[in-house]
Structure formats: C-alpha cells, structure tokens
C-alpha cells in the first residue's frame, strides 16, 4: 500500500514537472512570436517611412523644378509681342533694328515632333509647339511632350480634336480648349501660354475663353506644308524661303509631318542666310 502511494506521488511529480516545462516552452514560443510580430511591424513602418520620404523628395524636386523654370522666365524680360491684327511678331522696343521671324509647329506631338525639336535644338532655334489633346493620350505621347518642354520649347493649345470651332456650341468649344489645358498642365506642370484655333477659325467665345485662361491668341502669316504640292522636302524649302509673304515679323506655320521634318534644318539655315533672326518664344510677351 505504502509502495503504491510513493509510486503515485512520483508519477504526479513527473507530470507536474512536464507540465511546467511545457508551459515554459509555450511562454518562450509566445515571446518569440511576439518579438517576430514586432519586428515585422517595425520593418513595415520603416518601409512605409522610406516610401513616404521618397514621395516627399520627388514632390519637392518637382516643386523646385517648377520654381526654377518660373525664375528663369522672370529673368527673361519680354522683348517681342504678337500683333493681333496681322499675327506677326514685332519688338517691344521699336528702336530695335532687326529682321525677325517666329517658327510654330502645329498638330504635335504626332510622329515627328521630337525629331523636329531635336533639329531645332541643334540649330539653336526656338519654336512654339501647338498640341492636340488626342495626341496626348498614351504614356509615350505624354513623355514626348515632356521631353520637348524640357528642351526649352513653348507649348501652345491647339484644341483636343482639331475641331472647327464655329461649328460647335459654347460648351463643346470650352471642352475642346479647357481639356487640353488640363492635360498639358498635368504633364509639364503649367498651362499653355498660347492658343491657336484649328484652321485659324476663332469665335467670339474662343477669344473670350483664351483671354480668361490667360493664353495669347496666335494665328500665322503663312504656311504651305498642308498643301499637296508642297508635301515633299525640296518644294517646301523653296516656298518657305521664296514666298513674298516672308518678311520682317513673319509668323511661320508648320506641322508635325515627315516632309516638314526633312525640310526644317534647311529652312532654318535659309532664313538666317537671308538675314532673319529666329525669335525665342520665351521672349514673347504673355499674360
């Protein structure tokens, strides 16, 4: 009897010891799990903090870039103005004695806008690129516009779909114009400074809206690359340089087309050989 009791007590002690060990093991496991959870939380927090820092840095860089461009423009005092009667360019200081011309390129950025911008840049010639919204839908098109802008060229509004504005009611005209302003601002960080109506066909409403949007209206003096007989390099170079419409202050209309891209450098060289200075659009008076 006594032996059985001692056996029972021994077994009980062993069971209590095992249970205590198991409990301690569970505690250690729980502590380890808690530590692991805390590490993951800390890691996630660090990752989130780093991500937020990157975003803040990118945002700050964009703001600084925009401010730098704005300051750069402020340093460039306006030297020219658009004559709204003739659409020519004239110097603000009438004592300046120079023959000037302005280069403008419509329907960008289609297939050749970036190459045209590179040709202009290589020849130290400025230009205004008038863009259509339907050509700014893809990431590639947006990137091209940003590249053109970053090269120092001015961006103008040429409506979303190249619509003939007199055929549209005021609501549709507003959408054609305002949508492009919003798209351009999202891509380059600022709204277009100039507005050119497709076919040069403004309405009283489009003129009023352009003024409200602080865009300078601009048509042109002459252009030929949309006419079938000038849709090849040699013919286009000749007419752009030999037309009687070429004169002091001429506002040259060109388009984002292959034959115009091919002719562009010779047109630039030819204008300079004739004694013309190609105006930097950054020096044109805006709002």
Beta strands, then each sheet from edge to edge (+ up, - down):
strand 1: 80-82
strand 2: 89-91
strand 3: 99-108
strand 4: 128-131
strand 5: 154-157
strand 6: 194-195
strand 7: 216-217
strand 8: 250-255
strand 9: 276-278
sheet 1: 1+ 2-
sheet 2: 7+ 6+ 5+ 4+ 3+ 8+
sheet 3: 7+ 6+ 5+ 4+ 3+ 9+
end
